Amino acid sequence: MLETKVISNSEVLYVGRDDRDTSPSTKALHDFQINGGGGGGLIRSWVDSMRACSPTRPKSFNNQSCWIKEHPSALNMFEEILNKSEGKQVVMFLDYDGTLSPIVDDPDRAFMSKKMRNTVRKLAKCFPTAIVSGRCREKVSSFVKLTELYYAGSHGMDIKGPEQGPKYKKENQSLLCQPATEFLPVINEVYKKLLEKTKSIPGAKVENNKFCASVHFRCVEENKWSDLAYQVRSVLKNYPKLMLTQGRKVLEIRPIIKWDKGKALEFLLESLGYNNCTDVFPIYIGDDLTDEDAFKILRDKKQGLGILVSKYAKETNASYSLQEPDEVMDFLERLVDWKQLRCGA
Ligand SMILES: O=P(O)(O)OC[C@H]1O[C@H](O[C@H]2O[C@H](CO)[C@@H](O)[C@H](O)[C@H]2O)[C@H](O)[C@@H](O)[C@@H]1O
């Protein structure tokens, strides 16, 4: 029988507010949550942060050619990447929105192409492969539709192994990690309140991602962003155990626990039996601020590499870049071809 491994609530670490700025994904909003004071100043800093996080507005890196030298295209540097991974087990971590599927206005219609699905299917035959998403796990797996993958939903707070039993794992153990289960009722409550409070703002959309919630402002006129920020703040101020992070035209509400996409990556590597191994080469591909937590882990550990999907210069802990999901697909195809050639498949 398959044994289920569960990370219980007792293992959840609550962090003091000062601890939070160590995590790249929480840093931007941390500053205004803590230092923004009250009233107009706070809301203004929220809106500034919402603008600054738009990928079309690079922050400090204005020089695109300088940035591309520091974060070269993973396609152009393919041979270099292969050399770095030589003799090591490649493990693939893929973000979903903006990485496997193009960004679209309606989050419920962010479908992945059949071609991309086919590529990821082949990839998973070559390497252990995980999808790491801010979305609810069930939703992202219903978009990806591949049961042979590992899925980490809710920004890594909901991890599950492949349905048919993990192919790569040494022990025959199925995998489940949900470090934020005690927050389920509160996230539900906050989701409902956010729905109510934002319904008068045209274009605003609230998504329940199970262990976190998203407030989308992609379709909200910029002159209404402060109204939206005000409404979100009015809900959140009553929930000191929740915090705010941000992504691409989205405010993310999640529990204050020391768990993010970086922790999910570490957990998955450990579950696959690669804890403290030098012969493993994780490749993490993502486009968003929340993916920076995973890039940072890899950079700090000097293990594997991160690839940022972006057309624009952005501050990042990733080493390489790809411009858009089509380039991600080309890169994954080349990895598959390389592996198949090596194994004579
Ligand atoms: O970690 P991810 O898989 O990248 O998920 C992050 C958020 O992605 C989704 O929102 C983003 O994509 C939408 C569809 O293209 C777009 O409309 C939105 O503006 C983006 O922020 C998803 O809807 C969120 O729940 C995820 O948290």
The ligand as a Gaussian input file, in Angstrom:
#p B3LYP/6-31G(d) Opt

LIG

0 1
 O        2.688000      30.736000     -10.262000
 P        1.889000      30.883000     -11.501000
 O        1.510000      29.581000     -12.130000
 O        2.561000      31.813000     -12.483000
 O        0.551000      31.583000     -11.020000
 C        0.552000      32.941000     -10.616000
 C       -0.826000      33.515000     -10.829000
 O       -1.132000      33.212000     -12.190000
 C       -2.441000      33.515000     -12.647000
 O       -2.524000      34.905000     -12.858000
 C       -1.673000      35.366000     -13.891000
 O       -2.065000      34.782000     -15.131000
 C       -3.400000      35.139000     -15.586000
 C       -3.702000      34.363000     -16.844000
 O       -2.772000      34.596000     -17.844000
 C       -3.454000      36.661000     -15.784000
 O       -4.765000      37.059000     -16.181000
 C       -3.074000      37.360000     -14.474000
 O       -3.008000      38.762000     -14.663000
 C       -1.714000      36.867000     -13.968000
 O       -1.418000      37.411000     -12.690000
 C       -3.489000      32.981000     -11.717000
 O       -4.754000      33.401000     -12.139000
 C       -3.218000      33.348000     -10.275000
 O       -4.153000      32.697000      -9.439000
 C       -1.829000      32.846000      -9.915000
 O       -1.538000      33.167000      -8.569000

